[in-house]
Amino acid sequence: MSVHTPSSPPSSPPSSPASGRAVDVFDLGAEHEQVVFCSDAATGLKAVVAIHSTALGPALGGTRFHPYASTDDAVRDVLDLSRGMTYKAALAGLDLGGGKAVIIGDPATLKTEALLRAYGRFVQSLGGRYRTACDVGTYSIDMDQVARECDHVTGRTLAHGGAGDSSVLTAYGVYQGMLAAAEHVWGSASLAGRTVGVAGIGKVGRHLVRHLVDDGARVVVSDVSPAATASVVAEHPGVEVVGPTQALVATPLDVYAPCALGGAIDDDVLEVLSARIVCGAANNQLAHPGVEKTMLDRGIVYAPDYCVNAGGLIQVADELDPRGFSFERAQQRATGIRETTARILATADAEHVSPATAADRLAEQRIREVGRLRGIWVR
């Protein structure tokens, strides 16, 4: 892994919460090829780009704009997210590696054209090893601004020749994964009559709700934004709203869909969760190692997040096709998430391991077999 600081260093070094001692970033990102710290004082930009692997091709992953409590938190998040992107691309059958970026700050107050264009110049300096897209806190119109300074941008608006909002196929892929899990558990690839709890109804969650309602599911939602819940209920009057996420997970559910930030499945959640299936759009849903074993012991079927939420990656990756973007082609490919999820769940049963372990093995097999033909990607 190389650490490159184009401008000034981040505000504080990663540190151990337990001891307060600085932690070597090489230890944190031992698997990563490259971590880049980007700072532009004039615009207030503080960003971190993490390239986990380019074994299968250039790294593709979104830019998250979030008010992290510390640089330490931002670095840990971007390292986890970029690793997940490597596995996501591998399972989706894409010739792409895994990367991610985070911009530190509140997008509601810090995001400007100047900041996004400054960020674009940093991404451009990587020569195509990292290609960016939307994520939490960024939108297609933001990618249009980044693209004014950078050739390596996906997820732009349709007006600018891009794939548009990638949350559309992210939600579609989660729904396909949920159908596979339902068939695995109940023998029927349908959510009709089932109660599905969706935690987080932002860009992806609201699209997922539409698929579930159309399928005849009873949908219960929770979100920190009253405006978001009011909007969903206005569109789908039969949707029920409960209080905080803790109340949602304690509600009798057949399926639980975490669609907000990571770490949603922890020991406290599993103590009260009644759902037979966990399948949602959030990245890095398992809060710590061992959670997947607890789920397995309790008979909860986990559809691995980086498998089922790959629809958005498939959508923006199609933008790189030399023939130009085709939503229909991308959607057809995202339909394959159902088959991949079914294969993972069947493999997990056959090998007596958790679905998370089965998914890791399938992804690592492809990275190993194809990646050895490529090495580190350079333009």
C-alpha positions in Angstrom: 0.0 0.0 0.0 1.3 3.5 -0.7 0.2 6.6 1.1 0.4 9.7 -1.0 -0.4 13.2 0.4 -0.9 15.6 -2.6 -1.3 18.6 -0.2 -1.4 18.8 3.5 -2.0 15.8 5.8 -5.3 15.0 7.4 -6.3 16.8 10.6 -5.3 14.0 12.9 -3.6 10.6 12.5 -5.6 7.4 13.0 -5.5 6.4 16.7 -6.6 3.5 18.8 -9.8 4.3 20.8 -8.6 2.1 23.6 -5.1 3.4 24.1 -5.1 6.8 22.4 -1.9 5.8 20.7 -1.4 6.5 17.0 -2.0 3.4 14.8 0.2 2.9 11.7 -2.0 3.4 8.6 -0.1 0.6 7.0 -1.5 -1.7 9.7 -5.0 -0.5 9.2 -4.8 -0.9 5.4 -2.5 -3.8 5.1 -4.5 -5.3 2.2 -4.8 -2.0 0.3 -2.7 -1.0 -2.7 -3.0 2.7 -2.1 -4.5 5.3 0.2 -4.5 8.9 -0.8 -5.2 11.9 1.5 -6.5 15.0 -0.3 -6.7 18.5 1.2 -7.5 21.8 -0.3 -7.6 24.6 2.2 -9.3 27.1 -0.2 -12.4 25.0 -0.5 -12.3 23.1 2.8 -11.9 19.8 1.1 -10.6 17.0 3.2 -10.9 13.6 1.5 -9.5 10.1 1.6 -9.4 7.8 -1.4 -8.7 4.1 -0.8 -7.8 1.7 -3.5 -8.1 -1.8 -2.2 -7.4 -3.9 -5.2 -6.9 -3.5 -9.0 -6.4 -7.2 -9.6 -9.5 -7.4 -11.8 -9.2 -3.9 -13.3 -9.3 -0.2 -12.3 -11.0 0.4 -8.9 -14.5 1.7 -9.0 -16.4 3.0 -6.0 -18.5 5.9 -4.9 -17.6 9.1 -3.0 -19.3 9.3 0.4 -19.8 12.9 1.8 -20.3 12.6 5.6 -19.6 14.6 8.8 -17.3 12.0 10.4 -16.4 12.7 14.0 -12.7 12.3 13.3 -10.3 11.5 10.5 -9.7 8.2 12.3 -13.4 7.3 11.7 -13.2 8.4 8.1 -10.1 6.3 7.4 -11.5 3.2 8.9 -14.7 3.6 7.0 -13.1 4.2 3.6 -10.8 1.2 4.1 -13.8 -1.1 5.0 -15.9 0.3 2.1 -13.2 -0.1 -0.5 -12.5 -3.7 0.5 -16.2 -4.4 0.1 -16.1 -2.9 -3.4 -13.4 -5.4 -4.5 -15.6 -8.3 -3.4 -18.8 -6.7 -4.8 -17.2 -6.2 -8.3 -15.8 -9.8 -8.2 -19.2 -11.4 -7.4 -20.9 -9.2 -10.0 -18.6 -10.6 -12.6 -17.1 -7.2 -13.5 -13.6 -6.5 -14.7 -13.2 -3.9 -12.0 -11.3 -3.6 -8.7 -12.4 -2.0 -5.5 -12.0 1.5 -4.3 -13.9 4.1 -2.3 -13.6 7.8 -1.3 -14.9 9.8 1.6 -15.1 13.6 1.9 -15.2 14.7 5.5 -17.8 17.3 6.4 -21.5 18.0 6.3 -22.6 18.1 2.6 -25.5 20.5 3.5 -23.0 23.2 4.5 -19.7 22.3 3.0 -20.5 21.1 -0.5 -19.8 23.6 -3.3 -18.9 23.6 -6.9 -15.4 24.6 -6.1 -14.9 21.8 -3.6 -16.2 19.2 -5.9 -14.0 20.4 -8.7 -11.0 20.4 -6.4 -11.8 16.9 -5.5 -12.1 16.0 -9.2 -8.5 17.2 -9.7 -7.2 14.8 -7.1 -9.1 11.9 -8.6 -7.7 12.9 -12.0 -4.2 12.8 -10.6 -4.6 9.0 -10.0 -4.5 8.4 -13.7 -7.6 6.2 -13.8 -6.6 3.7 -11.1 -9.7 5.0 -9.2 -13.0 5.8 -10.8 -15.6 7.5 -8.7 -19.4 7.6 -8.5 -22.2 8.7 -6.2 -22.6 7.4 -2.6 -24.2 8.7 0.6 -24.2 12.5 0.5 -23.4 12.8 -3.2 -25.6 12.8 -6.3 -25.4 12.6 -10.1 -25.4 16.4 -10.3 -22.3 16.4 -8.0 -20.6 13.9 -10.4 -21.2 16.3 -13.2 -19.2 18.9 -11.3 -16.4 16.4 -10.5 -16.3 15.4 -14.2 -15.5 19.0 -15.2 -12.0 18.4 -13.8 -11.8 14.6 -14.1 -12.1 11.9 -16.9 -12.7 9.1 -14.4 -16.2 9.7 -13.2 -19.4 7.6 -13.5 -22.9 8.1 -12.2 -23.3 11.4 -14.0 -26.7 12.7 -15.0 -28.4 11.4 -18.2 -28.1 14.9 -19.6 -24.3 14.6 -19.4 -24.2 11.1 -20.9 -24.1 9.3 -17.6 -26.0 6.4 -16.0 -28.0 8.7 -13.7 -29.1 7.8 -10.2 -27.4 4.4 -9.3 -29.8 3.9 -6.4 -32.4 2.7 -8.9 -30.6 -0.5 -9.7 -29.2 -0.8 -6.2 -32.7 -1.2 -4.9 -33.6 -3.5 -7.8 -30.7 -5.7 -7.0 -31.6 -5.9 -3.3 -35.1 -6.9 -4.2 -33.7 -9.6 -6.5 -31.5 -10.9 -3.6 -34.5 -10.8 -1.3 -36.5 -12.9 -3.7 -33.7 -15.5 -3.8 -33.6 -15.6 0.0 -37.4 -15.9 0.2 -37.3 -18.9 -2.1 -34.5 -20.4 -0.1 -36.4 -20.0 3.2 -40.1 -20.4 2.2 -39.9 -22.1 -1.2 -41.5 -19.2 -3.0 -39.8 -16.3 -4.7 -42.3 -13.7 -3.6 -42.7 -11.3 -0.7 -46.5 -11.3 -1.0 -48.0 -11.4 2.5 -44.6 -11.1 4.2 -43.8 -8.3 6.6 -40.6 -6.5 5.6 -38.9 -3.8 7.7 -36.9 -1.2 5.9 -34.5 0.8 8.0 -33.5 3.9 6.1 -35.6 5.2 3.2 -33.2 7.5 1.5 -32.1 7.1 -2.1 -32.1 3.3 -2.1 -34.7 2.5 0.6 -37.5 4.4 -1.1 -37.0 2.6 -4.4 -36.9 -0.7 -2.5 -40.2 0.1 -0.8 -41.8 0.5 -4.2 -40.7 -3.0 -5.3 -42.0 -4.5 -2.0 -45.4 -2.8 -2.2 -45.8 -3.9 -5.8 -45.0 -7.5 -4.8 -47.8 -7.4 -2.1 -45.6 -7.2 1.0 -46.6 -5.5 4.2 -43.9 -2.8 4.6 -42.8 -1.1 7.8 -40.2 1.6 7.7 -38.0 3.7 10.0 -35.9 6.7 9.2 -34.3 9.6 11.1 -35.9 12.1 8.7 -39.6 12.8 9.2 -39.7 14.3 5.8 -38.5 11.0 4.2 -41.1 8.9 6.0 -43.9 11.4 5.1 -42.8 11.3 1.5 -42.9 7.5 1.3 -46.3 7.3 3.1 -47.7 9.9 0.7 -46.6 7.7 -2.2 -47.6 4.4 -0.6 -50.4 5.0 1.9 -50.3 1.4 3.2 -46.7 1.7 4.5 -46.4 1.8 8.3 -43.9 4.0 10.1 -42.4 3.1 13.5 -40.0 5.1 15.7 -36.3 4.7 15.8 -34.5 1.7 14.3 -34.5 -0.1 17.6 -38.3 -0.1 17.5 -38.3 -1.4 14.0 -36.1 -4.4 14.7 -38.3 -5.3 17.7 -41.4 -5.3 15.4 -42.5 -8.8 14.3 -40.9 -9.1 10.8 -40.3 -11.8 8.2 -37.5 -9.8 6.5 -35.3 -7.0 7.8 -33.6 -4.7 5.3 -30.9 -2.4 6.7 -30.6 0.4 4.1 -28.8 3.1 6.0 -25.1 3.2 7.3 -23.0 0.1 8.2 -22.8 -1.9 11.4 -26.6 -2.4 11.5 -26.4 -6.0 12.6 -25.0 -6.3 16.1 -25.6 -8.4 19.2 -28.3 -6.1 20.6 -30.2 -6.3 17.3 -30.0 -10.0 17.2 -31.4 -10.3 20.7 -34.7 -8.9 19.6 -34.8 -9.5 15.8 -37.6 -11.9 14.8 -36.9 -11.8 11.0 -35.9 -15.0 9.2 -34.1 -13.1 6.5 -31.7 -10.1 6.6 -31.3 -8.5 3.2 -30.6 -4.8 2.7 -28.7 -2.2 0.8 -26.4 -0.9 3.6 -22.7 -1.7 3.2 -20.7 -3.6 5.9 -23.9 -4.6 7.8 -22.2 -7.0 10.2 -20.9 -5.0 13.2 -18.1 -7.3 14.2 -16.7 -10.8 13.4 -18.8 -13.5 14.9 -22.2 -11.9 14.1 -22.6 -14.1 11.1 -22.1 -17.2 13.3 -24.8 -16.0 15.7 -27.2 -15.5 12.8 -26.4 -19.0 11.5 -27.1 -20.5 14.9 -30.4 -18.7 15.2 -31.5 -19.8 11.8 -31.5 -16.3 10.3 -30.6 -16.3 6.6 -28.2 -13.4 5.7 -28.0 -12.3 2.1 -24.5 -10.8 2.0 -24.7 -7.1 1.5 -22.0 -6.8 -1.1 -23.7 -9.3 -3.2 -27.3 -7.9 -3.1 -26.4 -4.2 -3.3 -24.2 -4.6 -6.4 -26.9 -3.2 -8.7 -25.7 0.4 -8.4 -22.1 -0.7 -9.2 -23.4 -2.6 -12.2 -25.3 0.5 -13.4 -22.4 2.9 -13.2 -20.0 0.3 -14.6 -22.2 0.1 -17.7 -21.4 3.8 -18.3 -17.9 2.7 -19.1 -19.0 0.5 -22.0 -17.6 1.9 -25.2 -21.1 1.6 -26.8 -22.5 4.0 -24.3 -24.8 3.5 -21.3 -27.8 1.3 -21.6 -30.2 1.1 -18.7 -31.9 -2.0 -20.1 -28.5 -3.8 -20.4 -27.5 -2.9 -16.9 -30.9 -3.9 -15.4 -30.6 -7.3 -17.2 -27.2 -7.8 -15.6 -28.5 -6.7 -12.2 -31.2 -9.4 -12.5 -28.4 -11.9 -12.1 -28.0 -10.9 -8.5 -30.9 -13.2 -7.7 -29.0 -16.2 -9.2 -25.8 -15.3 -7.5 -27.6 -14.9 -4.1 -29.2 -18.3 -4.6 -25.8 -19.9 -5.4 -24.3 -18.4 -2.2 -27.1 -19.6 0.0 -27.0 -23.1 -1.5 -23.2 -23.2 -1.2 -23.4 -22.1 2.5 -25.8 -25.0 3.2 -23.8 -27.5 1.3 -20.5 -26.5 3.0 -22.1 -25.9 6.4 -20.7 -22.3 6.6 -22.4 -18.9 6.9 -23.5 -17.1 3.7 -20.9 -14.4 4.4 -18.2 -17.1 4.3 -19.6 -18.7 1.2 -19.8 -15.3 -0.6 -16.2 -14.4 0.4 -15.0 -17.7 -1.0 -16.7 -17.2 -4.3 -15.4 -13.7 -4.7 -11.8 -14.7 -3.7 -11.8 -17.5 -6.1 -12.6 -15.2 -9.0 -10.0 -12.6 -7.8 -7.4 -15.4 -7.5 -8.1 -17.0 -10.8 -8.5 -13.9 -13.0 -6.4 -11.5 -11.0 -3.2 -13.5 -11.4 -3.4 -12.8 -15.1 -3.4 -9.0 -14.5 -1.5 -7.8 -11.4 -1.7 -4.2 -10.3 -3.6 -2.1 -12.8 -1.9 0.8 -14.4 -3.1 2.8 -17.4 
